[in-house]
Amino acid sequence: MAYIAILKPENGRVTVLFPDLPGCGTVGDTLDEALLLASEALGGHVECLREVGGTVPDPRPLSQVRAETVDPTVTLAAIPLIEDRGTARRVNVSFDPGLLEAIDAAAKSRKMTRSAFLSSAARRELIGV
């Protein structure tokens, strides 16, 4: 499931708002950062709504949000809802040994575990940055 975000450049930064989720938004220094932060804000907002017993509205289609958006300086983007469920699950995956070495080297250089690196890479791929 994905929610449509409105991305508006302002003062060298990018503001992100979700018209289907009033009060949910964020600001990034770059478009890529704004998209990553938007995904985190979306997941956190939905988590908070659920914790307080609020209703999580269904996302509207892009065409409907576009029809209501009159500001020509904004961009619309579909942001997937990635919910943090609080516990990691062990899975078995297979990689070419050369790719695994590259993953481990990149994770080490960023002071990350292999799992954290792969989770971060998957999130970026899902968001499209």
Summary of the structure (lengths in Angstrom):
residues: 129
radius of gyration: 17.1
end to end distance: 17.7
largest distance: 51.0
contacts: 316
relative contact order: 0.18
helix: 43%
strand: 19%
